[in-house]
């Protein structure tokens, strides 16, 4: 494993925590969840437990991707880079949306 892959894992875990926190604030203010899996979990377990479940699940998947580096060295680097780009883009969008709703 190289340092870049470890940093990407840490970045992805941070982005998951950020996404969970922002999702909690948006969903608790009445915004509808667009992901049908998360929406069904919210209906079944409530907002907090559904978000905790899905964030722990996704973080587990990220750890599995990271651990695959022992077998295929390029797979974790590429996949963690892709997920970081997706969640960073989502984070920028959510922050912009939040700033628009405040003003």
N, CA, C and O atoms as a DFTB+ gen file, in Angstrom:
412 C
 N C O
     1  1       0.855      -1.190       0.000
     2  2       0.000       0.000       0.000
     3  2       0.891       1.241       0.000
     4  3       1.918       1.295       0.676
     5  1       0.476       2.207      -0.759
     6  2       1.237       3.447      -0.737
     7  2       0.490       4.516       0.061
     8  3      -0.668       4.344       0.440
     9  1       1.179       5.602       0.296
    10  2       0.630       6.679       1.121
    11  2      -0.575       7.324       0.449
    12  3      -1.514       7.740       1.128
    13  1      -0.557       7.408      -0.866
    14  2      -1.670       8.029      -1.589
    15  2      -2.969       7.264      -1.361
    16  3      -4.023       7.872      -1.173
    17  1      -2.902       5.951      -1.375
    18  2      -4.105       5.145      -1.155
    19  2      -4.637       5.332       0.260
    20  3      -5.849       5.405       0.462
    21  1      -3.744       5.410       1.235
    22  2      -4.172       5.651       2.619
    23  2      -4.832       7.016       2.757
    24  3      -5.849       7.161       3.434
    25  1      -4.248       8.002       2.114
    26  2      -4.835       9.353       2.170
    27  2      -6.194       9.396       1.486
    28  3      -7.105      10.081       1.951
    29  1      -6.332       8.670       0.388
    30  2      -7.631       8.606      -0.287
    31  2      -8.674       7.920       0.584
    32  3      -9.834       8.331       0.601
    33  1      -8.273       6.884       1.304
    34  2      -9.199       6.221       2.225
    35  2      -9.647       7.189       3.309
    36  3     -10.839       7.278       3.607
    37  1      -8.708       7.913       3.900
    38  2      -9.050       8.878       4.955
    39  2      -9.957       9.969       4.396
    40  3     -10.923      10.363       5.050
    41  1      -9.660      10.460       3.196
    42  2     -10.503      11.478       2.563
    43  2     -11.913      10.943       2.345
    44  3     -12.890      11.638       2.621
    45  1     -12.026       9.714       1.851
    46  2     -13.341       9.123       1.615
    47  2     -14.118       8.945       2.909
    48  3     -15.324       9.192       2.941
    49  1     -13.453       8.522       3.975
    50  2     -14.133       8.370       5.259
    51  2     -14.604       9.716       5.787
    52  3     -15.701       9.823       6.335
    53  1     -13.773      10.749       5.623
    54  2     -14.180      12.105       6.011
    55  2     -15.384      12.563       5.194
    56  3     -16.322      13.142       5.742
    57  1     -15.363      12.308       3.886
    58  2     -16.490      12.715       3.033
    59  2     -17.768      11.977       3.412
    60  3     -18.854      12.546       3.303
    61  1     -17.666      10.734       3.850
    62  2     -18.847      10.004       4.310
    63  2     -19.419      10.644       5.571
    64  3     -20.635      10.786       5.708
    65  1     -18.537      11.030       6.488
    66  2     -19.000      11.691       7.712
    67  2     -19.651      13.030       7.380
    68  3     -20.685      13.381       7.949
    69  1     -19.048      13.769       6.467
    70  2     -19.619      15.055       6.052
    71  2     -20.980      14.852       5.387
    72  3     -21.932      15.574       5.683
    73  1     -21.069      13.876       4.495
    74  2     -22.329      13.601       3.806
    75  2     -23.418      13.182       4.792
    76  3     -24.565      13.609       4.671
    77  1     -23.063      12.357       5.755
    78  2     -24.044      11.944       6.754
    79  2     -24.543      13.105       7.590
    80  3     -25.736      13.202       7.878
    81  1     -23.631      13.988       7.984
    82  2     -24.009      15.153       8.786
    83  2     -24.903      16.108       8.003
    84  3     -25.935      16.556       8.503
    85  1     -24.505      16.412       6.792
    86  2     -25.299      17.325       5.958
    87  2     -26.646      16.694       5.607
    88  3     -27.671      17.376       5.591
    89  1     -26.642      15.397       5.327
    90  2     -27.906      14.713       5.031
    91  2     -28.851      14.788       6.222
    92  3     -30.054      14.993       6.056
    93  1     -28.309      14.622       7.417
    94  2     -29.147      14.702       8.614
    95  2     -29.814      16.073       8.712
    96  3     -31.014      16.164       8.969
    97  1     -29.039      17.136       8.509
    98  2     -29.619      18.474       8.621
    99  2     -30.648      18.749       7.538
   100  3     -31.690      19.345       7.812
   101  1     -30.372      18.322       6.310
   102  2     -31.348      18.527       5.241
   103  2     -32.614      17.700       5.470
   104  3     -33.727      18.212       5.349
   105  1     -32.436      16.419       5.801
   106  2     -33.599      15.545       5.960
   107  2     -34.419      15.915       7.189
   108  3     -35.641      15.771       7.174
   109  1     -33.778      16.387       8.245
   110  2     -34.539      16.786       9.432
   111  2     -35.288      18.094       9.216
   112  3     -36.207      18.417       9.969
   113  1     -34.896      18.854       8.185
   114  2     -35.619      20.086       7.886
   115  2     -36.746      19.869       6.884
   116  3     -37.427      20.821       6.504
   117  1     -36.952      18.610       6.447
   118  2     -38.097      18.325       5.596
   119  2     -37.782      18.003       4.153
   120  3     -38.698      17.721       3.380
   121  1     -36.517      18.034       3.758
   122  2     -36.149      17.689       2.392
   123  2     -36.306      16.180       2.218
   124  3     -35.954      15.414       3.115
   125  1     -36.829      15.751       1.079
   126  2     -37.042      14.328       0.826
   127  2     -35.754      13.640       0.406
   128  3     -34.931      14.217      -0.305
   129  1     -35.588      12.409       0.851
   130  2     -34.435      11.593       0.455
   131  2     -34.688      11.020      -0.926
   132  3     -35.738      10.425      -1.169
   133  1     -33.731      11.195      -1.837
   134  2     -33.905      10.721      -3.207
   135  2     -33.443       9.287      -3.399
   136  3     -33.879       8.621      -4.338
   137  1     -32.572       8.800      -2.530
   138  2     -32.097       7.423      -2.633
   139  2     -33.182       6.493      -2.075
   140  3     -33.517       6.586      -0.894
   141  1     -33.732       5.603      -2.899
   142  2     -34.837       4.754      -2.416
   143  2     -34.421       3.792      -1.302
   144  3     -35.245       3.452      -0.453
   145  1     -33.156       3.345      -1.287
   146  2     -32.703       2.447      -0.230
   147  2     -32.637       3.174       1.108
   148  3     -33.082       2.655       2.131
   149  1     -32.087       4.359       1.088
   150  2     -32.000       5.152       2.323
   151  2     -33.396       5.588       2.751
   152  3     -33.706       5.592       3.943
   153  1     -34.238       5.954       1.792
   154  2     -35.604       6.352       2.113
   155  2     -36.388       5.239       2.791
   156  3     -37.122       5.484       3.748
   157  1     -36.231       4.013       2.294
   158  2     -36.915       2.876       2.921
   159  2     -36.371       2.617       4.320
   160  3     -37.130       2.281       5.229
   161  1     -35.074       2.769       4.497
   162  2     -34.486       2.581       5.824
   163  2     -34.960       3.654       6.793
   164  3     -35.186       3.375       7.971
   165  1     -35.112       4.876       6.303
   166  2     -35.610       5.961       7.158
   167  2     -37.034       5.659       7.616
   168  3     -37.375       5.866       8.781
   169  1     -37.856       5.173       6.701
   170  2     -39.233       4.831       7.074
   171  2     -39.275       3.693       8.087
   172  3     -40.117       3.686       8.986
   173  1     -38.369       2.734       7.942
   174  2     -38.378       1.566       8.821
   175  2     -37.733       1.837      10.180
   176  3     -38.254       1.398      11.205
   177  1     -36.604       2.556      10.200
   178  2     -35.816       2.690      11.428
   179  2     -35.754       4.101      11.985
   180  3     -35.318       4.296      13.119
   181  1     -36.178       5.083      11.213
   182  2     -36.015       6.467      11.639
   183  2     -34.769       7.072      11.006
   184  3     -33.905       6.360      10.494
   185  1     -34.694       8.378      11.049
   186  2     -33.649       9.112      10.342
   187  2     -32.247       8.781      10.842
   188  3     -31.370       8.449      10.045
   189  1     -32.028       8.867      12.135
   190  2     -30.673       8.710      12.670
   191  2     -30.147       7.298      12.422
   192  3     -29.031       7.134      11.931
   193  1     -30.938       6.278      12.756
   194  2     -30.455       4.909      12.609
   195  2     -30.256       4.531      11.150
   196  3     -29.345       3.767      10.830
   197  1     -31.085       5.048      10.271
   198  2     -30.914       4.767       8.849
   199  2     -29.622       5.383       8.322
   200  3     -28.880       4.738       7.581
   201  1     -29.354       6.624       8.701
   202  2     -28.113       7.261       8.256
   203  2     -26.892       6.567       8.841
   204  3     -25.898       6.367       8.143
   205  1     -26.958       6.201      10.102
   206  2     -25.838       5.490      10.731
   207  2     -25.597       4.163      10.015
   208  3     -24.458       3.816       9.701
   209  1     -26.670       3.429       9.761
   210  2     -26.539       2.136       9.087
   211  2     -25.866       2.293       7.727
   212  3     -24.898       1.592       7.433
   213  1     -26.364       3.200       6.901
   214  2     -25.829       3.327       5.550
   215  2     -24.419       3.887       5.532
   216  3     -23.615       3.500       4.684
   217  1     -24.101       4.790       6.449
   218  2     -22.741       5.329       6.481
   219  2     -21.756       4.269       6.962
   220  3     -20.647       4.181       6.434
   221  1     -22.132       3.473       7.941
   222  2     -21.262       2.382       8.397
   223  2     -21.096       1.351       7.280
   224  3     -19.997       0.841       7.062
   225  1     -22.175       1.050       6.582
   226  2     -22.120       0.107       5.463
   227  2     -21.159       0.594       4.379
   228  3     -20.314      -0.167       3.909
   229  1     -21.289       1.854       3.985
   230  2     -20.432       2.401       2.932
   231  2     -18.981       2.481       3.403
   232  3     -18.066       2.196       2.631
   233  1     -18.763       2.865       4.655
   234  2     -17.391       2.903       5.176
   235  2     -16.786       1.503       5.194
   236  3     -15.591       1.343       4.944
   237  1     -17.587       0.502       5.482
   238  2     -17.115      -0.877       5.403
   239  2     -16.713      -1.254       3.990
   240  3     -15.691      -1.909       3.781
   241  1     -17.512      -0.842       3.027
   242  2     -17.161      -1.107       1.626
   243  2     -15.873      -0.392       1.228
   244  3     -15.059      -0.940       0.485
   245  1     -15.692       0.826       1.721
   246  2     -14.446       1.545       1.435
   247  2     -13.241       0.822       2.030
   248  3     -12.182       0.753       1.405
   249  1     -13.403       0.289       3.227
   250  2     -12.314      -0.470       3.846
   251  2     -12.021      -1.754       3.068
   252  3     -10.865      -2.161       2.954
   253  1     -13.052      -2.383       2.541
   254  2     -12.837      -3.572       1.708
   255  2     -12.081      -3.199       0.441
   256  3     -11.159      -3.907       0.036
   257  1     -12.470      -2.084      -0.191
   258  2     -11.742      -1.628      -1.383
   259  2     -10.281      -1.368      -1.058
   260  3      -9.387      -1.736      -1.820
   261  1     -10.052      -0.736       0.070
   262  2      -8.679      -0.442       0.484
   263  2      -7.893      -1.726       0.701
   264  3      -6.735      -1.819       0.294
   265  1      -8.505      -2.707       1.332
   266  2      -7.800      -3.955       1.622
   267  2      -7.527      -4.773       0.368
   268  3      -6.631      -5.616       0.375
   269  1      -8.267      -4.550      -0.695
   270  2      -8.012      -5.259      -1.948
   271  2      -6.670      -4.871      -2.566
   272  3      -6.205      -5.529      -3.496
   273  1      -6.056      -3.824      -2.065
   274  2      -4.759      -3.392      -2.569
   275  2      -3.659      -4.407      -2.359
   276  3      -2.634      -4.360      -3.038
   277  1      -3.857      -5.325      -1.428
   278  2      -2.858      -6.373      -1.228
   279  2      -2.857      -7.370      -2.381
   280  3      -1.857      -8.048      -2.617
   281  1      -3.970      -7.461      -3.095
   282  2      -4.081      -8.408      -4.198
   283  2      -3.945      -7.728      -5.558
   284  3      -3.314      -8.265      -6.469
   285  1      -4.539      -6.548      -5.687
   286  2      -4.482      -5.792      -6.944
   287  2      -4.159      -4.359      -6.590
   288  3      -5.014      -3.642      -6.071
   289  1      -2.957      -3.936      -6.856
   290  2      -2.470      -2.657      -6.343
   291  2      -3.165      -1.441      -6.947
   292  3      -3.275      -0.417      -6.273
   293  1      -3.636      -1.513      -8.181
   294  2      -4.234      -0.331      -8.805
   295  2      -5.721      -0.179      -8.519
   296  3      -6.265       0.917      -8.650
   297  1      -6.383      -1.257      -8.134
   298  2      -7.826      -1.205      -7.907
   299  2      -8.219      -0.219      -6.800
   300  3      -9.095       0.615      -7.031
   301  1      -7.612      -0.276      -5.613
   302  2      -8.022       0.679      -4.571
   303  2      -7.735       2.126      -4.947
   304  3      -8.538       3.013      -4.657
   305  1      -6.616       2.366      -5.580
   306  2      -6.269       3.737      -5.960
   307  2      -7.301       4.312      -6.912
   308  3      -7.753       5.442      -6.729
   309  1      -7.673       3.552      -7.917
   310  2      -8.659       4.035      -8.900
   311  2     -10.051       4.162      -8.296
   312  3     -10.737       5.161      -8.512
   313  1     -10.467       3.154      -7.541
   314  2     -11.828       3.187      -7.002
   315  2     -11.982       4.235      -5.908
   316  3     -13.013       4.905      -5.845
   317  1     -10.973       4.393      -5.039
   318  2     -11.064       5.419      -4.000
   319  2     -10.974       6.820      -4.595
   320  3     -11.582       7.755      -4.074
   321  1     -10.219       6.971      -5.681
   322  2     -10.181       8.262      -6.374
   323  2     -11.553       8.587      -6.958
   324  3     -12.035       9.714      -6.838
   325  1     -12.175       7.602      -7.588
   326  2     -13.507       7.811      -8.163
   327  2     -14.531       8.187      -7.094
   328  3     -15.278       9.150      -7.267
   329  1     -14.574       7.439      -5.994
   330  2     -15.556       7.750      -4.951
   331  2     -15.273       9.096      -4.291
   332  3     -16.204       9.803      -3.905
   333  1     -14.002       9.456      -4.157
   334  2     -13.674      10.772      -3.601
   335  2     -14.162      11.887      -4.518
   336  3     -14.678      12.897      -4.040
   337  1     -14.009      11.720      -5.810
   338  2     -14.484      12.733      -6.763
   339  2     -15.999      12.859      -6.694
   340  3     -16.531      13.970      -6.687
   341  1     -16.694      11.733      -6.643
   342  2     -18.159      11.765      -6.596
   343  2     -18.638      12.442      -5.312
   344  3     -19.491      13.328      -5.364
   345  1     -18.100      12.035      -4.161
   346  2     -18.573      12.598      -2.901
   347  2     -18.086      14.025      -2.676
   348  3     -18.774      14.803      -2.017
   349  1     -16.925      14.389      -3.202
   350  2     -16.481      15.779      -3.105
   351  2     -17.376      16.675      -3.953
   352  3     -17.710      17.786      -3.540
   353  1     -17.766      16.204      -5.134
   354  2     -18.699      16.975      -5.967
   355  2     -20.039      17.133      -5.268
   356  3     -20.635      18.210      -5.293
   357  1     -20.506      16.070      -4.650
   358  2     -21.752      16.146      -3.896
   359  2     -21.622      17.110      -2.722
   360  3     -22.554      17.862      -2.434
   361  1     -20.487      17.096      -2.050
   362  2     -20.270      18.002      -0.921
   363  2     -20.293      19.457      -1.367
   364  3     -20.892      20.300      -0.700
   365  1     -19.650      19.758      -2.486
   366  2     -19.665      21.128      -3.013
   367  2     -21.092      21.538      -3.361
   368  3     -21.510      22.653      -3.048
   369  1     -21.839      20.649      -4.003
   370  2     -23.223      20.943      -4.350
   371  2     -24.059      21.201      -3.092
   372  3     -24.842      22.151      -3.052
   373  1     -23.897      20.368      -2.077
   374  2     -24.688      20.527      -0.852
   375  2     -24.342      21.817      -0.120
   376  3     -25.229      22.480       0.419
   377  1     -23.074      22.178      -0.093
   378  2     -22.678      23.428       0.557
   379  2     -23.254      24.617      -0.204
   380  3     -23.747      25.563       0.411
   381  1     -23.199      24.581      -1.526
   382  2     -23.794      25.667      -2.321
   383  2     -25.298      25.750      -2.089
   384  3     -25.841      26.846      -1.954
   385  1     -25.967      24.624      -2.042
   386  2     -27.407      24.593      -1.801
   387  2     -27.716      25.129      -0.404
   388  3     -28.683      25.869      -0.221
   389  1     -26.907      24.761       0.569
   390  2     -27.098      25.235       1.932
   391  2     -26.901      26.737       2.030
   392  3     -27.656      27.423       2.719
   393  1     -25.889      27.248       1.342
   394  2     -25.640      28.692       1.363
   395  2     -26.770      29.453       0.675
   396  3     -27.120      30.552       1.106
   397  1     -27.346      28.888      -0.387
   398  2     -28.466      29.535      -1.064
   399  2     -29.693      29.550      -0.183
   400  3     -30.445      30.525      -0.198
   401  1     -29.918      28.498       0.586
   402  2     -31.114      28.441       1.421
   403  2     -30.998      29.357       2.645
   404  3     -32.011      29.789       3.196
   405  1     -29.769      29.650       3.067
   406  2     -29.572      30.545       4.206
   407  2     -29.824      31.993       3.804
   408  3     -30.388      32.767       4.578
   409  1     -29.404      32.359       2.589
   410  2     -29.569      33.770       2.174
   411  2     -30.915      34.081       1.623
   412  3     -31.177      35.222       1.242
